[in-house]
Amino acid sequence: MNIFIFAFITALIISFSNYFLKNLKIFHNYNGQAHQKFLGNKEIPLTGGIYILIISLLIFYKFSLLICLFLILIFSIGLASDTNYLPSPAIRSLLQIFFIFIFVYIFKVEVTPTRIYYLDIILNNIFFSFIFTTFCLMIVINGTNFIDGLNGLVLIYYLAIYLIISYFGFHFEFGIDKEKLIYIIIFLIVLSLFNLNNQFFLGDSGAYLLAFITSAILINIYNFNQNISPFFIILLLWYPCFENLFSIIRKFKIKRSPILADNKHLHQLLFNYLQKKIFWKKIYVNNFTTLLILTYNFFIFFLATKNIFNTQYQIL
């Protein structure tokens, strides 16, 4: 299919589905939690995860129906959170750990070698290796959910990752269908445009699923090309990981459960600061804050891509 036709059909589907969901008030963002009113009281459909799931199933069903099952399970955990059928963060975390560990075990997904000597010795034990990979995926998935508070922030961040993958995919064997990668990029561009215009939110389902798929792809890329520094892969995902770590430390310091939501994440603090300084509509402050954070991340990406094989450079 021509990429322009694909983009047009995708935009058409999003437009019509959002129109009907808004009128029917299905999958709307507000379910009673204070942080969900961060950008105002307007009800927006949480349909981003649905679109990502559909495209993911179309891409992966030829590879493995079992992979598709895990995508549906990860999506379902997020959807249960979005619809308030599963309000407990603890239960959601336990379900994530269970399904991700089973996924890692079945498909033998391992983040090795890490080029950290003592850690690699521990990871020689296959059981510890699976636990470590599960932990890494959990950090990225929940960190992505933490940064999903501004329009375009998550989608464009991950779009940049796929653009980098695409660029190096034409120079190295990444084990990824190049044509499918282009469709993923076009799809994320279309989603980003709608998201920036406040037409839908990703929701937990979208954040979980996008992070899960991308993390698994990046691990697969590293396994295909172990001459690449693992720290290059880490840098591509550093922002959600750092946000997760910082959130845990902050909440422990104030004696609050690290799995409970709050309004103290970087994008929220920056948004509140800019809103006091520039008297724009919330949607404009929202997008400007997204632009600032992404500009910094793109600078990090730019530096990282200059020498993807040198671990010392990536650490620096």
Buried (B, 14 or more C-beta within 10 A) or exposed (E): EEEEEBBEEBBEEBEEBBEEBBEEEEBBBBEEEEEBEBBEEEEBBBBBBBBBBEBBBEBBEEEEEEBBEBBBBBBBBBBBBBBEEBEEBEEBBEBBBEBBBBBBBEBEBBBBBBBEEEBEEEBEEEEEBBBBBBBBBBBBBBBBBBBBBBBBBBBBBBBBBBBBBBEBBEEEEBEBBEEBBBBBBBBBBBBBBBBBEBBBBBBBBBBBBBBBBBBBBBBBBBBEBEEBBBBBBBBBBBBBBBBBEBBBEBBEEEEEEBBEBBEBBBBBEBBBEBBEEEEEEBBEBBBBBBBBBBEEBEEEBEEBBEBBEEBEBBEE
